[in-house]
Amino acid sequence: MKRLIGSVLCAGMLLAFAMTQVLPEVPVIAKGGTLTVEAASSKKAKTSKTSKKKKQKPTIGIDPGHQGRGDSAKEPNGPGSSVMKAKVAGGTSGVSTKKPEYQLTLEIALALKTELEGRGYKVVLTRDTNDVSISNKERAEKLNESCDIAIRLHADGAGSSATGASMQCHTAKNPYIANLYEKSNKLSSCIINAYCSATGMKNRGIAYRDDLTGTNWSTIPVTLLEMGFMTNTSDDNYMSSATGQAAMVKGIADGIDAYYK
């Protein structure tokens, strides 16, 4: 009986001592008739290790099409290709706004970068100014270095009655990146559907082609978004309006979210 009383008294003293320490929320755990103190700092360490194991969100590559000045010098259409194409075409311009395509694509790219970073993604741009000289091949190679997917931003030009948005994706028989077809096609589908849902633009679907240099040099899933027709007054004005650009950015970001679900 004396031994039992002594053990109880010792346990009580140890409990009282533990409760007076500065360690916050220190639990006292009974193990085999003895008392052990588990420091809160050890819990924090475990939590820290767990958070480090959280999977990082992907890195999104964005290529704002064109630049301040086109470059008619030639480069291979794909790795090892004998077909040579202009490094960077000049692009179109707004029939109403008079805005050049290279300016529109940059505006959307910068806003999209901010939106995606707000959603937890990392973002790499091929350019953040119009005063550059970067070929389509070089743009693809830059995004290949650190990105998980590549999205090329462009705007269409045709007759004044043409309207709506579309995607351009390589085929399953592309001589350079056929192995990426399923992922590139899924990315294309996710973006065009979300984009048109957010903007209300006509969905012109996906066009399949294997002659795009910036696509053929990619080693990651890639797609090209034609955001609308700058040669159509309605599309042109919409794409330069604050409301339109907000919806365009949201649609592209929603499409990226859908791709990774």
C-alpha atoms as one frame of an Amber mdcrd trajectory, in Angstrom:
protein
   0.000   0.000   0.000   2.831   2.445   0.838   4.498   1.705  -2.504   1.232
   2.381  -4.327   0.676   5.680  -2.528   4.263   6.699  -3.279   3.828   5.965
  -7.007   0.642   8.013  -7.144   2.321  10.954  -5.385   5.290  10.848  -7.789
   2.960  10.756 -10.772   1.048  13.754  -9.472   4.228  15.755  -8.903   5.443
  14.993 -12.420   2.088  16.066 -13.892   2.170  19.330 -11.940   5.734  19.985
 -13.125   4.824  19.385 -16.749   1.861  21.756 -16.573   4.084  24.628 -15.369
   6.538  24.450 -18.299   6.519  27.015 -21.123   5.955  24.423 -23.844   2.398
  25.043 -25.127  -0.144  22.273 -25.054   2.237  19.598 -23.692   0.318  16.332
 -23.449   1.098  13.886 -20.648   0.757  10.320 -21.891   0.542   7.255 -19.664
   2.605   4.302 -20.899   2.881   1.133 -18.863   2.181   2.792 -15.579   4.691
   5.635 -16.161   4.198   9.160 -17.428   5.982  10.615 -20.458   5.903  14.163
 -21.760   5.543  14.634 -25.550   6.777  18.093 -26.538   4.551  20.197 -28.804
   7.639  21.049 -30.842   7.831  17.431 -31.989   4.280  17.729 -33.320   5.272
  20.854 -35.220   8.239  19.030 -36.698   5.969  16.228 -37.881   3.543  18.749
 -39.382   6.412  20.504 -41.151   7.628  17.241 -42.671   4.100  16.434 -43.819
   3.644  19.819 -45.496   6.928  19.396 -47.363   5.573  16.188 -48.836   2.621
  18.075 -50.365   2.788  17.864 -54.143   3.725  21.136 -55.786   1.357  22.451
 -58.458   2.650  22.203 -62.039   4.609  24.893 -63.839   2.675  26.451 -66.707
   4.482  27.780 -69.762   2.830  30.675 -71.613   3.991  31.993 -74.963   2.464
  35.352 -75.966   2.535  34.995 -79.751   4.587  37.322 -81.974   6.671  40.334
 -80.884   7.214  44.002 -81.709   8.938  43.153 -84.981   8.653  39.953 -86.997
  11.736  38.010 -88.078  11.700  36.557 -91.574  14.980  34.670 -91.099  14.461
  30.917 -91.379  14.677  28.070 -88.865  13.834  24.332 -89.064  10.126  23.521
 -88.741  11.032  20.706 -86.329  14.048  18.788 -85.000  16.047  17.561 -87.988
  13.531  18.990 -90.467  14.643  20.179 -93.902  11.573  22.439 -94.036  12.490
  25.994 -93.090  10.004  28.591 -91.857  10.173  32.216 -90.718  11.338  32.550
 -87.124   8.442  34.838 -86.132   5.560  36.069 -88.273   4.247  39.604 -87.964
   0.736  38.774 -86.765  -2.552  40.564 -87.349  -4.133  43.681 -85.798  -7.503
  44.912 -84.587  -9.904  46.149 -87.235 -11.510  48.453 -84.679  -8.932  48.876
 -81.893  -5.933  48.970 -84.261  -4.107  47.040 -81.547  -1.390  44.701 -82.859
  -1.732  41.008 -82.061   1.595  40.962 -80.231   0.257  43.558 -77.755  -3.007
  41.703 -77.152  -1.272  38.374 -76.539   1.112  40.009 -74.069  -1.727  41.689
 -72.149  -3.525  38.366 -71.746  -0.311  36.513 -70.881   0.601  38.922 -68.082
  -2.906  38.840 -66.610  -3.008  35.036 -66.935   0.309  34.742 -65.104  -1.129
  36.697 -62.166  -4.312  34.593 -62.156  -2.485  31.267 -62.285  -0.032  32.255
 -59.568  -3.029  33.164 -57.428  -4.244  29.605 -57.947  -0.934  28.164 -56.800
   0.749  27.439 -60.134   4.234  28.469 -61.123   4.358  30.322 -64.435   7.058
  30.888 -67.041   6.570  33.421 -69.860   8.592  33.366 -73.075   8.494  37.155
 -73.013   7.185  39.962 -70.809   7.791  42.815 -73.230   7.263  43.440 -76.944
  10.850  44.538 -77.511  12.375  41.065 -77.958  13.679  38.836 -80.731  12.784
  35.236 -79.852  12.062  32.665 -82.537   9.283  30.080 -82.297  11.882  27.340
 -81.848  13.574  29.282 -79.042  10.243  29.873 -77.304   9.502  26.156 -77.263
  12.976  25.351 -75.980  12.648  27.892 -73.158   9.393  26.341 -71.938  10.777
  22.811 -72.317  13.414  23.594 -69.698  11.144  23.917 -66.663   7.452  23.707
 -67.595   4.905  20.891 -67.490   2.650  22.202 -70.270   2.863  24.963 -72.869
   0.072  27.290 -73.979   0.632  29.472 -77.021  -1.558  32.586 -77.199  -2.617
  34.031 -80.558  -5.506  35.866 -82.217  -7.040  35.092 -85.596  -7.329  37.155
 -88.731  -9.704  36.443 -91.644 -12.792  37.984 -93.199 -14.829  40.429 -91.136
 -17.646  37.920 -90.619 -15.472  35.219 -89.059 -15.849  35.047 -85.275 -15.068
  32.820 -82.290 -12.172  30.964 -80.688 -10.355  27.769 -81.587  -7.402  25.589
 -80.641  -4.567  24.322 -82.820  -3.161  20.951 -81.787  -0.702  18.538 -83.392
  -1.910  15.158 -84.627  -1.267  11.628 -83.396   0.991  11.177 -86.437   3.163
  14.247 -85.848   6.719  13.221 -86.841   8.248  14.945 -83.803   5.861  14.727
 -80.855   3.302  12.041 -81.654   3.834  10.631 -78.151   2.344  13.817 -76.656
  -0.868  13.709 -78.674  -3.261  12.407 -76.000  -2.139  14.974 -73.440  -1.975
  17.844 -75.930  -5.416  16.982 -77.242  -6.861  16.820 -73.728  -5.268  20.180
 -72.901  -6.740  21.685 -76.076 -10.206  20.367 -75.296 -10.171  21.532 -71.688
  -9.067  25.045 -72.574 -11.405  25.705 -75.514 -14.442  24.461 -73.607 -13.679
  26.485 -70.476 -12.649  29.540 -72.495 -15.833  29.651 -74.546 -17.930  28.955
 -71.457 -16.366  31.933 -69.658 -16.410  34.355 -72.597 -19.530  33.291 -74.466
 -17.512  33.198 -77.681 -18.376  30.788 -80.462 -16.524  27.493 -79.981 -14.832
  26.682 -83.281 -13.291  23.518 -81.855  -9.818  22.081 -82.413  -7.883  22.304
 -85.685  -5.207  19.631 -86.133  -1.965  20.548 -87.892   1.677  19.522 -87.832
   3.336  22.532 -89.472   3.715  24.817 -86.437   7.355  25.312 -85.472   6.623
  26.370 -81.893   4.588  23.191 -81.427   6.958  20.786 -83.205   9.922  21.767
 -81.026   7.989  21.201 -77.800   8.825  18.239 -75.569   5.851  18.850 -73.245
   2.080  18.812 -73.908   1.365  21.897 -75.997  -1.554  23.709 -77.580  -2.237
  27.008 -79.325  -5.278  29.146 -78.510  -6.703  31.469 -81.154  -8.519  33.758
 -78.726 -10.822  35.392 -81.265 -10.787  37.260 -84.583  -9.150  40.667 -84.498
 -10.587  41.191 -87.985 -14.105  40.974 -86.544 -15.283  44.202 -84.911 -17.193
  42.501 -82.109 -14.410  40.039 -81.234 -11.771  42.754 -81.512 -13.510  45.158
 -79.146 -14.360  42.394 -76.688 -10.782  41.129 -76.465  -9.494  44.597 -75.588
 -12.191  45.411 -73.031 -11.556  44.989 -69.314 -14.595  42.713 -68.992 -13.563
  40.621 -71.961  -9.984  40.169 -70.838 -11.041  39.171 -67.330 -13.321  36.490
 -68.769 -10.651  35.315 -71.219  -8.083  34.899 -68.447 -10.561  33.104 -66.196
 -11.535  30.753 -69.006  -7.944  29.765 -69.795  -7.138  29.256 -66.102 -10.301
  27.194 -65.611  -9.259  25.065 -68.568  -5.868  24.410 -67.000  -7.562  23.439
 -63.725  -9.810  21.043 -65.646  -6.807  19.472 -67.383  -5.204  18.612 -64.052
  -8.362  17.207 -62.417
